[in-house]
């Protein structure tokens, strides 16, 4: 992976439009020293992104220090739902910092109260409780911890936690035990039989057609030697992060009922889907259900590191005072940024905009898939997130190299994309800020389509 995007400058076609400017080699020659120094002093796992040294970002645009400008199709990896560098967020951060309260551990402060109240106001139930944390991984791990404690309280033995194949819930130990990507778990060195994965019903793209029926859930548990009374919780991403794949609504509705019947918690990992991204405020609204716990991250923050778990009061209160804390829980500056971002999402109706403008994204993505159907297996997504699943010509075999090349070409042409994700690291994922102008979105999608055509054309 370290040589997927070489840092040697490449002379590219110049670009000058309303939304894109490419006027130098990519990367700029003066940025190579910074890129090389980082490669020398950081581990190679940090080298998986296109070699662009960001200088500033505003709205749906990103600039380097030499006047090159990109349409941002990354949202900083689904963080800046309300847009980069919004004045309201900058002012909130500066105001809080000038007040000289930069941290408080778990001691109360007003910014924390305001954010928790605001999050409770958008929670599925008005009596839900909210705990602020630092990262999405921390949020999903807290959901595992609460599920297992709830299972212990209701007499589950053993306490089995269920999730789905190809799922991603973070990079810490518990999050990766719950994740469904075997290659990411090799470092652990053992299988924990208290964590079980079942096929994710993605419409038959990476699962079998029979796996789209809820009966497959029960059958898979049986094959794993797990009975219903042993399951303490079931967690799924609202859409599978890398592939942007949604389950059938009927499947999730039956899963909700199954959890009710067997005293298991249903957890929706909304780290990527929440805060308007899919065209509903919570992604799980597409399924017509309410989960017991919600893991929040990325889009909750707008910029600075913060996450949360939102859930039913009696579950959130399972642990006594002081026994489940986080050093940076509710950091004052992060709270100020997140509250400003949430206010912008609500005041500017960005959820509705993601639904409306998202139809343009989904239509464009599906058009590209049809045009290159020999090498794009599927186009999945809702609202302002979509993924194009790259495969080797005429097969279902993932083609990560094509995804790398398309993304690299897109960046050279003025569209900021992050490295390939999803099944076998072969999906080109597109997730612009929710406030992106339709004209910019359409222009960016034309660049993506041209990037596929360029990489597939005979040499």
C-alpha positions as CSV (number, residue, x, y, z in Angstrom):
1,X,0.0,0.0,0.0
2,X,2.9,2.4,0.7
3,X,3.6,2.7,-3.0
4,X,0.0,2.9,-4.2
5,X,0.3,6.6,-4.6
6,X,3.8,7.6,-5.4
7,X,4.8,11.1,-4.2
8,X,6.8,12.0,-7.3
9,X,5.1,15.0,-9.0
10,X,3.1,14.1,-12.2
11,X,2.5,16.7,-14.9
12,X,-1.3,16.7,-15.5
13,X,-3.8,18.6,-17.6
14,X,-4.5,22.1,-16.2
15,X,-8.0,22.6,-14.9
16,X,-9.8,26.0,-14.3
17,X,-13.5,25.8,-13.6
18,X,-15.8,27.4,-11.0
19,X,-15.1,24.6,-8.6
20,X,-11.7,23.1,-9.6
21,X,-8.3,24.5,-10.2
22,X,-5.3,22.4,-11.0
23,X,-2.4,24.6,-12.1
24,X,0.7,22.6,-11.0
25,X,2.1,19.1,-11.1
26,X,0.3,16.8,-8.6
27,X,1.5,16.6,-6.0
28,X,3.1,20.1,-6.0
29,X,6.9,19.8,-6.2
30,X,7.3,21.9,-3.0
31,X,5.1,19.4,-1.1
32,X,7.3,16.4,-1.7
33,X,9.7,17.2,1.2
34,X,6.7,17.2,3.6
35,X,5.3,14.0,2.1
36,X,8.7,12.3,2.3
37,X,9.4,13.4,5.8
38,X,6.1,12.0,7.0
39,X,6.9,8.7,5.3
40,X,10.2,8.7,7.1
41,X,8.8,9.3,10.6
42,X,5.3,7.8,10.5
43,X,4.4,4.1,10.1
44,X,3.5,3.1,6.6
45,X,-0.1,2.5,7.6
46,X,-0.5,6.3,7.3
47,X,0.3,6.2,3.6
48,X,-3.0,5.1,2.2
49,X,-4.3,8.4,0.9
50,X,-3.6,10.5,-2.2
51,X,-0.4,12.6,-1.6
52,X,-2.0,16.0,-1.3
53,X,-0.9,18.3,1.5
54,X,-4.0,20.1,2.6
55,X,-3.7,23.8,3.4
56,X,-7.3,24.8,4.0
57,X,-10.9,23.7,3.4
58,X,-14.1,25.6,3.2
59,X,-17.6,24.4,2.4
60,X,-17.2,21.6,-0.2
61,X,-13.7,22.7,-1.3
62,X,-10.1,21.8,-0.4
63,X,-7.0,23.8,-1.3
64,X,-3.3,23.1,-1.1
65,X,-0.8,25.9,-0.5
66,X,-0.1,26.5,-4.2
67,X,-3.6,27.4,-5.4
68,X,-4.8,24.0,-6.4
69,X,-8.5,23.5,-5.5
70,X,-10.5,20.3,-5.3
71,X,-14.2,19.5,-5.1
72,X,-14.3,17.5,-1.8
73,X,-16.0,14.2,-2.2
74,X,-14.6,12.9,1.1
75,X,-16.1,15.2,3.8
76,X,-12.8,14.4,5.6
77,X,-14.1,10.8,5.6
78,X,-17.8,11.6,6.4
79,X,-17.0,14.2,9.1
80,X,-17.9,17.6,7.7
81,X,-21.6,17.1,7.1
82,X,-22.3,20.8,7.5
83,X,-19.2,21.7,5.4
84,X,-15.6,22.5,6.1
85,X,-14.5,25.5,8.1
86,X,-18.0,27.1,8.6
87,X,-17.8,30.4,10.3
88,X,-20.3,29.4,12.9
89,X,-18.1,26.5,13.9
90,X,-14.9,28.5,13.9
91,X,-16.4,31.2,16.0
92,X,-17.7,28.6,18.5
93,X,-14.3,26.9,18.8
94,X,-12.5,30.2,19.2
95,X,-15.0,31.5,21.8
96,X,-14.7,28.4,23.9
97,X,-10.9,28.4,23.6
98,X,-10.7,32.1,24.6
99,X,-12.7,31.2,27.7
100,X,-9.7,29.2,28.8
101,X,-11.6,26.0,29.5
102,X,-9.9,23.5,27.1
103,X,-10.6,20.4,29.2
104,X,-12.4,19.3,32.3
105,X,-12.1,15.5,32.4
106,X,-15.6,14.4,33.6
107,X,-16.3,17.5,35.6
108,X,-19.5,19.3,34.3
109,X,-19.5,22.4,32.1
110,X,-22.1,24.3,30.2
111,X,-21.0,23.3,26.7
112,X,-21.4,19.6,27.6
113,X,-24.9,20.2,28.9
114,X,-25.9,22.1,25.8
115,X,-24.7,19.4,23.4
116,X,-26.2,16.5,25.4
117,X,-29.5,18.4,25.5
118,X,-29.3,19.0,21.8
119,X,-28.6,15.4,21.0
120,X,-31.4,14.2,23.3
121,X,-33.6,16.5,21.2
122,X,-32.9,14.6,18.0
123,X,-32.8,11.1,19.7
124,X,-35.6,8.6,18.8
125,X,-37.0,8.8,22.3
126,X,-37.1,12.0,24.4
127,X,-36.1,10.1,27.5
128,X,-33.0,8.6,25.9
129,X,-29.7,9.3,27.6
130,X,-26.5,10.5,25.9
131,X,-22.8,9.8,26.8
132,X,-20.1,11.7,25.0
133,X,-16.9,10.0,24.0
134,X,-13.9,10.6,21.7
135,X,-14.0,8.2,18.7
136,X,-16.4,6.0,16.8
137,X,-14.4,2.9,18.0
138,X,-14.9,4.0,21.6
139,X,-18.7,4.4,20.9
140,X,-19.1,0.9,19.4
141,X,-17.0,-0.6,22.2
142,X,-19.3,1.0,24.7
143,X,-22.3,-0.5,23.0
144,X,-20.6,-3.9,23.2
145,X,-19.9,-3.3,26.9
146,X,-23.5,-2.3,27.6
147,X,-24.9,-5.2,25.7
148,X,-22.8,-7.7,27.6
149,X,-23.7,-6.2,30.9
150,X,-27.4,-6.2,29.9
151,X,-27.1,-9.8,28.9
152,X,-25.5,-10.7,32.2
153,X,-28.3,-8.9,34.0
154,X,-31.0,-10.9,32.2
155,X,-29.2,-14.2,32.6
156,X,-27.5,-14.8,29.2
157,X,-24.9,-17.5,29.3
158,X,-22.7,-17.5,27.4
159,X,-23.0,-13.8,26.5
160,X,-22.7,-13.9,22.6
161,X,-22.5,-10.6,20.6
162,X,-23.7,-10.8,17.0
163,X,-22.6,-8.6,14.0
164,X,-22.3,-9.0,10.3
165,X,-19.8,-10.2,7.7
166,X,-17.9,-7.3,6.0
167,X,-18.8,-4.9,8.8
168,X,-16.5,-2.3,10.2
169,X,-16.9,-0.9,13.7
170,X,-13.5,0.5,14.4
171,X,-9.8,-0.4,14.8
172,X,-9.6,-1.1,18.6
173,X,-9.7,-4.7,19.9
174,X,-13.4,-5.0,20.9
175,X,-14.4,-3.1,17.7
176,X,-12.5,-5.4,15.5
177,X,-13.7,-8.5,17.3
178,X,-17.2,-7.3,16.5
179,X,-16.1,-6.4,12.9
180,X,-16.6,-8.7,10.0
181,X,-13.4,-8.3,8.0
182,X,-11.1,-11.3,8.7
183,X,-8.0,-9.7,7.4
184,X,-8.3,-6.9,9.9
185,X,-8.4,-9.4,12.8
186,X,-5.3,-11.4,11.9
187,X,-3.2,-9.4,14.4
188,X,-5.5,-10.5,17.3
189,X,-4.3,-14.1,16.8
190,X,-7.4,-15.9,18.1
191,X,-11.1,-16.3,17.5
192,X,-13.4,-15.2,20.3
193,X,-16.4,-17.5,20.2
194,X,-18.4,-14.8,22.1
195,X,-18.3,-12.7,18.9
196,X,-20.2,-14.2,15.9
197,X,-20.8,-12.8,12.4
198,X,-23.6,-13.7,10.1
199,X,-24.0,-12.7,6.4
200,X,-25.0,-9.1,5.7
201,X,-28.1,-9.0,3.3
202,X,-26.6,-6.6,0.6
203,X,-28.9,-7.7,-2.2
204,X,-26.8,-10.6,-3.3
205,X,-23.7,-8.6,-4.3
206,X,-21.4,-10.2,-1.7
207,X,-23.8,-12.5,0.0
208,X,-25.9,-15.3,-1.4
209,X,-29.4,-14.5,-2.6
210,X,-30.8,-16.7,0.2
211,X,-29.0,-14.4,2.8
212,X,-31.4,-11.5,2.0
213,X,-34.2,-13.3,3.9
214,X,-34.3,-13.0,7.7
215,X,-34.4,-16.8,8.0
216,X,-30.7,-16.7,7.0
217,X,-30.0,-14.8,10.3
218,X,-31.4,-17.6,12.4
219,X,-29.9,-20.3,10.2
220,X,-26.4,-18.7,10.5
221,X,-26.7,-18.6,14.3
222,X,-27.7,-22.2,14.3
223,X,-24.7,-23.2,12.1
224,X,-22.4,-21.3,14.5
225,X,-23.8,-23.2,17.4
226,X,-25.4,-20.2,19.0
227,X,-29.0,-20.3,20.4
228,X,-31.2,-17.3,20.6
229,X,-31.2,-17.2,24.4
230,X,-27.4,-16.7,24.4
231,X,-27.4,-13.5,22.3
232,X,-27.0,-10.4,24.3
233,X,-26.9,-7.9,21.4
234,X,-26.9,-7.5,17.6
235,X,-25.0,-4.6,16.0
236,X,-25.1,-3.5,12.4
237,X,-23.9,-0.5,10.5
238,X,-27.0,1.2,9.2
239,X,-25.2,0.8,5.8
240,X,-22.0,-1.1,5.5
241,X,-19.5,1.6,5.6
242,X,-17.1,0.8,2.8
243,X,-19.7,-0.6,0.4
244,X,-22.5,1.8,1.3
245,X,-24.9,-1.2,1.2
246,X,-28.2,-1.2,2.9
247,X,-30.2,-4.2,4.1
248,X,-33.8,-4.8,3.1
249,X,-36.1,-2.9,5.4
250,X,-38.2,-6.0,6.1
251,X,-35.0,-7.8,7.3
252,X,-34.1,-5.1,9.9
253,X,-37.8,-4.9,11.0
254,X,-37.8,-8.7,11.6
255,X,-34.4,-8.3,13.4
256,X,-35.9,-5.7,15.7
257,X,-38.7,-8.1,16.6
258,X,-36.3,-11.0,17.1
259,X,-34.3,-8.9,19.5
260,X,-37.4,-8.0,21.4
261,X,-38.5,-11.6,21.6
262,X,-35.1,-12.8,22.9
263,X,-34.2,-9.9,25.2
264,X,-31.2,-8.9,23.0
265,X,-30.3,-5.3,22.4
266,X,-30.4,-3.9,18.8
267,X,-27.5,-1.5,18.1
268,X,-27.3,0.7,15.1
269,X,-23.7,1.9,14.3
270,X,-24.5,5.3,12.9
271,X,-20.9,6.5,12.9
272,X,-21.1,7.1,9.1
273,X,-24.9,7.3,8.6
274,X,-26.1,9.7,11.2
275,X,-26.6,13.5,11.1
276,X,-28.4,13.7,7.7
277,X,-25.9,11.8,5.5
278,X,-28.4,9.4,4.0
279,X,-31.3,11.8,3.5
280,X,-32.9,11.1,6.9
281,X,-31.4,12.5,10.1
282,X,-30.7,8.9,11.4
283,X,-30.0,6.4,8.7
284,X,-32.0,3.7,10.5
285,X,-35.2,5.8,9.8
286,X,-35.0,4.1,6.3
287,X,-35.9,0.9,8.1
288,X,-38.8,2.2,10.2
289,X,-37.3,0.9,13.5
290,X,-35.9,2.3,16.7
291,X,-32.7,0.7,18.0
292,X,-31.9,0.3,21.7
293,X,-28.5,1.9,21.3
294,X,-27.0,4.3,18.7
295,X,-23.2,4.6,18.2
296,X,-22.4,8.1,16.8
297,X,-19.1,9.5,15.4
298,X,-17.7,11.3,12.4
299,X,-20.8,13.3,11.3
300,X,-21.6,14.3,14.9
301,X,-18.4,16.3,15.2
302,X,-18.2,18.6,12.1
303,X,-14.5,18.8,12.8
304,X,-13.0,17.9,16.1
305,X,-12.8,14.5,17.8
306,X,-16.0,13.6,19.5
307,X,-18.4,10.7,19.5
308,X,-21.5,9.5,21.5
309,X,-23.7,6.7,22.5
310,X,-27.4,7.4,22.7
311,X,-29.8,4.9,24.2
312,X,-32.6,3.8,26.4
313,X,-32.2,5.2,29.9
314,X,-32.3,1.8,31.8
315,X,-29.6,0.5,29.5
316,X,-27.4,3.6,29.7
317,X,-27.7,3.5,33.5
318,X,-26.4,-0.1,33.9
319,X,-23.0,1.0,35.3
320,X,-22.7,2.9,38.6
321,X,-21.1,6.3,38.9
322,X,-17.4,6.5,38.0
323,X,-17.3,3.0,36.5
324,X,-17.6,3.8,32.8
325,X,-15.8,7.1,31.9
326,X,-13.6,8.6,29.2
327,X,-10.8,11.0,29.8
328,X,-11.9,13.4,27.0
329,X,-15.6,12.8,27.3
330,X,-17.4,16.0,26.5
331,X,-14.2,18.0,25.8
332,X,-15.4,21.7,26.0
333,X,-13.9,22.7,22.6
334,X,-15.1,19.6,20.8
335,X,-18.6,20.1,22.3
336,X,-18.7,23.7,21.0
337,X,-17.7,22.5,17.5
338,X,-20.3,19.6,17.5
339,X,-23.1,21.8,18.8
340,X,-22.4,24.5,16.1
341,X,-22.4,21.7,13.4
342,X,-25.7,20.2,14.7
343,X,-27.3,23.7,14.7
344,X,-26.2,24.2,11.1
345,X,-27.6,20.8,10.0
346,X,-30.9,21.6,11.5
347,X,-31.2,25.3,10.6
348,X,-30.2,24.8,7.0
349,X,-32.3,21.7,6.5
350,X,-29.3,19.8,5.4
351,X,-31.0,16.4,5.9
352,X,-33.7,17.3,3.4
353,X,-31.0,18.7,1.1
354,X,-29.1,15.4,1.3
355,X,-32.2,13.6,0.2
356,X,-32.9,16.0,-2.7
357,X,-29.4,16.6,-3.9
358,X,-28.6,13.0,-3.1
359,X,-30.9,11.8,-5.9
360,X,-28.5,13.5,-8.3
361,X,-25.6,11.6,-6.8
362,X,-27.4,8.3,-6.8
363,X,-28.6,8.8,-10.4
364,X,-25.1,9.7,-11.6
365,X,-23.5,6.8,-9.7
366,X,-25.9,4.3,-11.2
367,X,-25.3,5.8,-14.7
368,X,-21.6,5.3,-14.3
369,X,-22.2,1.7,-13.1
370,X,-24.3,0.9,-16.2
371,X,-21.8,2.4,-18.5
372,X,-18.9,0.4,-17.0
373,X,-21.0,-2.6,-15.8
374,X,-18.2,-5.0,-16.9
375,X,-15.9,-3.6,-14.1
376,X,-18.4,-2.0,-11.7
377,X,-20.4,-4.7,-10.0
378,X,-22.8,-2.4,-8.1
379,X,-23.6,1.1,-7.1
380,X,-24.9,1.3,-3.5
381,X,-26.0,4.2,-1.3
382,X,-28.6,6.6,-0.3
383,X,-28.6,10.4,0.1
384,X,-25.1,11.8,-0.2
385,X,-23.1,8.6,0.1
386,X,-22.5,6.1,-2.6
387,X,-19.9,3.4,-3.5
388,X,-18.9,2.0,-6.8
389,X,-17.8,-1.7,-6.4
390,X,-14.8,-2.3,-8.7
391,X,-14.3,-5.9,-10.1
392,X,-12.1,-7.5,-12.7
393,X,-13.7,-7.5,-16.2
394,X,-16.7,-9.8,-16.4
395,X,-16.3,-11.3,-12.9
396,X,-17.3,-10.8,-9.3
397,X,-13.6,-10.7,-8.2
398,X,-12.8,-7.4,-6.5
399,X,-10.3,-5.2,-8.3
400,X,-8.6,-2.9,-5.8
401,X,-6.0,-1.8,-8.3
402,X,-8.7,-0.3,-10.6
403,X,-10.2,1.6,-7.6
404,X,-6.8,3.0,-6.7
405,X,-6.2,4.2,-10.2
406,X,-9.6,5.8,-10.6
407,X,-9.2,7.7,-7.3
408,X,-5.7,8.8,-8.2
409,X,-6.9,10.1,-11.6
410,X,-9.8,11.9,-10.0
411,X,-7.5,13.7,-7.5
412,X,-5.2,14.7,-10.4
413,X,-8.3,16.2,-12.1
414,X,-9.5,18.2,-9.1
415,X,-11.9,15.9,-7.2
416,X,-10.7,14.9,-3.6
417,X,-11.4,11.2,-2.9
418,X,-10.0,9.1,-0.2
419,X,-8.4,5.7,-0.7
420,X,-10.5,2.7,-1.7
421,X,-12.6,1.0,1.0
422,X,-15.2,-1.7,1.3
423,X,-14.9,-5.4,0.3
424,X,-11.3,-6.2,-0.5
425,X,-10.5,-2.5,-0.6
426,X,-12.1,-2.1,-4.0
427,X,-14.8,0.5,-3.7
428,X,-14.7,4.1,-4.9
429,X,-16.6,5.9,-2.2
430,X,-18.2,9.3,-2.7
431,X,-19.5,11.4,0.3
432,X,-19.4,15.1,-0.2
433,X,-20.5,17.6,2.5
434,X,-24.3,17.9,2.7
435,X,-24.2,21.6,1.7
436,X,-22.5,21.0,-1.7
437,X,-23.9,22.9,-4.6
438,X,-25.7,20.7,-7.1
439,X,-23.5,22.1,-9.9
440,X,-20.4,21.2,-8.1
441,X,-21.7,17.7,-7.4
442,X,-22.6,17.2,-11.1
443,X,-19.2,18.4,-12.2
444,X,-17.4,16.1,-9.7
445,X,-19.4,13.1,-10.9
446,X,-18.4,13.9,-14.5
447,X,-14.8,13.8,-13.4
448,X,-15.3,10.4,-11.7
449,X,-16.9,9.0,-14.9
450,X,-14.0,10.4,-17.0
451,X,-11.5,8.8,-14.5
452,X,-13.1,5.4,-15.1
453,X,-13.0,6.0,-18.9
454,X,-9.4,7.1,-18.7
455,X,-8.2,4.1,-16.7
456,X,-10.1,1.7,-18.9
457,X,-9.0,3.1,-22.2
458,X,-6.3,1.2,-24.2
459,X,-2.8,2.5,-23.7
